[in-house]
Amino acid sequence: MRTESNRYRYYVVEVCYVGINCDAPQWADFDRYEVRTETPINTNGDVQLWGWLGTCLDISRTAHGAYESEAAACAAVQRILSDAGDVGEMSGPPWLCAGGWRVDDAPSPDPTVCIVYRAGESEPLTREALASMVWETLDVWPDIEDIEEDGLREAAEELADLLSSEGYRVPVRQIADMMRAELN
């Protein structure tokens, strides 16, 4: 006979960076929902299946329930994302989820994490790929030698809009910093 304690094998945990440096490059693609096989533990060390688990080193964790199957946990993530308010169409490639969230196909270093959902339709943009796009943008920008801070911000915003339309989330400040570095 199955007991209540081993009935659920999958758990959904939301992981978000909540610090003041959210525009820093290392946090650009950090927020995620994880389907895990390990029971969520709050900062007091207690098992907690629902609600805020705590914040440590500017990383907040929130539990979103326990599920009998991986498919049920994934369906729960879809429901959470559908209720998020910034939801687009759920059509598209099979890895594309509600609101433009996607299944990350990179394996997690944590063996208890089965599936990771991240914002954005596209795979994470590598620093090299972003640098290449920045260089291409600067190459076609008129009067690049005479560009001032306002123009740099405008170019960065245009590139950020382009990346956003392609499903990437790159902060304008990060793009502007890279452009500034290229010009110096």
C-alpha positions in Angstrom: 0.0 0.0 0.0 1.2 3.5 -0.9 1.6 5.9 2.0 1.0 9.7 1.7 4.7 10.4 2.3 5.9 8.6 -0.8 2.9 9.3 -3.0 4.4 12.5 -4.4 7.7 12.3 -6.2 7.9 15.6 -8.0 8.0 19.1 -6.7 7.8 22.5 -8.4 10.1 25.3 -7.0 10.4 28.8 -8.4 13.9 30.3 -8.1 14.4 34.0 -8.6 17.2 36.5 -8.1 15.8 39.4 -6.0 19.0 41.4 -5.4 19.8 45.0 -6.4 22.1 43.9 -9.3 19.3 42.4 -11.5 20.8 44.1 -14.6 24.1 42.4 -14.1 24.9 39.9 -16.9 25.1 36.8 -14.6 21.4 37.3 -13.6 20.0 37.9 -17.1 18.7 34.4 -17.5 18.6 33.2 -13.9 14.9 33.2 -12.9 13.4 29.8 -13.4 10.8 27.1 -12.4 12.3 23.7 -11.5 10.6 20.3 -11.4 12.6 18.5 -8.7 12.7 15.1 -7.1 13.8 16.4 -3.8 11.3 17.7 -1.2 11.5 21.5 -0.8 13.0 22.6 2.5 12.6 26.1 3.9 15.3 28.2 5.6 14.4 26.6 9.0 15.1 23.1 7.6 11.4 22.1 7.5 9.7 20.4 4.6 7.4 22.9 2.9 5.3 22.1 -0.2 3.7 25.5 -0.7 4.8 29.1 -0.3 7.9 31.0 0.2 10.9 28.9 1.3 13.2 31.9 2.1 15.9 34.0 0.5 19.6 33.3 0.8 22.3 35.4 -0.9 19.6 37.4 -2.9 18.1 34.1 -4.3 14.4 33.6 -3.4 12.8 30.2 -3.5 9.1 29.4 -3.5 7.4 26.0 -3.5 4.5 25.4 -5.7 3.3 21.9 -4.7 3.9 18.2 -4.9 2.9 16.0 -7.8 2.7 12.2 -8.5 4.3 12.4 -11.9 6.7 14.5 -13.9 3.9 15.3 -16.4 1.6 16.5 -13.6 4.4 18.8 -12.3 5.0 20.2 -15.8 1.3 20.8 -16.2 1.3 22.7 -12.9 4.2 24.9 -14.2 2.1 25.6 -17.3 -0.9 26.6 -15.1 1.3 28.9 -13.0 2.7 30.5 -16.1 -0.8 30.8 -17.7 -2.0 32.7 -14.6 1.1 35.0 -14.5 -0.6 37.7 -16.5 2.1 38.2 -19.2 1.1 35.2 -21.1 1.2 34.9 -24.9 -0.1 32.2 -27.1 0.8 28.6 -26.1 1.5 27.6 -29.7 4.9 27.2 -31.1 7.7 24.6 -30.8 7.1 21.9 -28.2 9.7 23.4 -25.8 7.9 26.7 -25.8 5.5 27.2 -22.9 3.0 29.8 -21.7 4.1 33.4 -21.7 7.2 32.7 -23.8 8.8 30.5 -21.2 10.8 27.6 -22.5 12.1 24.3 -21.3 15.9 24.6 -20.9 17.6 21.6 -22.5 20.9 22.2 -20.7 21.3 19.6 -18.0 21.2 21.0 -14.5 24.3 20.5 -12.3 21.8 19.4 -9.5 20.8 15.8 -10.1 17.5 16.3 -8.3 16.3 18.8 -10.9 14.5 17.1 -13.8 13.3 20.0 -15.9 14.0 23.7 -15.8 11.6 26.4 -17.3 13.2 29.8 -18.2 11.7 33.0 -19.6 12.3 33.7 -23.3 11.6 31.7 -26.4 15.2 31.2 -27.3 18.1 29.4 -25.8 20.3 31.6 -23.6 22.3 34.0 -25.6 26.1 33.4 -25.1 28.3 36.4 -24.3 30.2 35.8 -27.5 27.0 35.8 -29.6 25.9 39.0 -27.9 29.3 40.6 -28.5 29.0 39.7 -32.1 25.5 41.3 -32.3 26.9 44.4 -30.5 29.7 44.7 -33.0 27.4 44.3 -36.0 25.1 47.0 -34.6 28.0 49.4 -34.1 29.3 48.6 -37.5 26.1 49.8 -39.3 25.3 52.6 -36.9 25.7 56.0 -38.7 28.6 58.2 -37.5 29.8 55.7 -35.0 32.9 57.8 -34.3 30.7 60.7 -33.1 28.3 58.7 -30.9 27.7 60.2 -27.5 26.1 58.6 -24.4 22.5 59.4 -25.6 23.2 57.8 -29.0 24.8 54.8 -27.3 21.7 54.3 -25.1 19.5 54.6 -28.2 21.6 52.0 -30.1 21.5 49.7 -27.0 17.7 50.1 -26.8 17.3 49.2 -30.5 19.4 46.1 -30.1 17.5 45.1 -26.9 14.2 45.5 -28.7 15.5 43.4 -31.5 16.7 40.7 -29.1 13.4 40.9 -27.2 11.4 40.3 -30.4 13.6 37.2 -30.9 12.8 35.9 -27.4 16.0 37.0 -25.6 16.0 39.0 -22.4 19.2 41.1 -22.3 19.2 44.3 -20.1 19.8 47.5 -22.0 22.5 48.4 -19.5 24.4 45.3 -20.3 24.3 46.0 -24.0 25.3 49.6 -23.5 28.2 48.5 -21.3 29.4 46.2 -24.1 29.0 48.9 -26.7 31.0 51.3 -24.6 33.8 48.8 -24.2 33.9 48.2 -28.0 34.1 52.0 -28.6 37.0 52.5 -26.2 
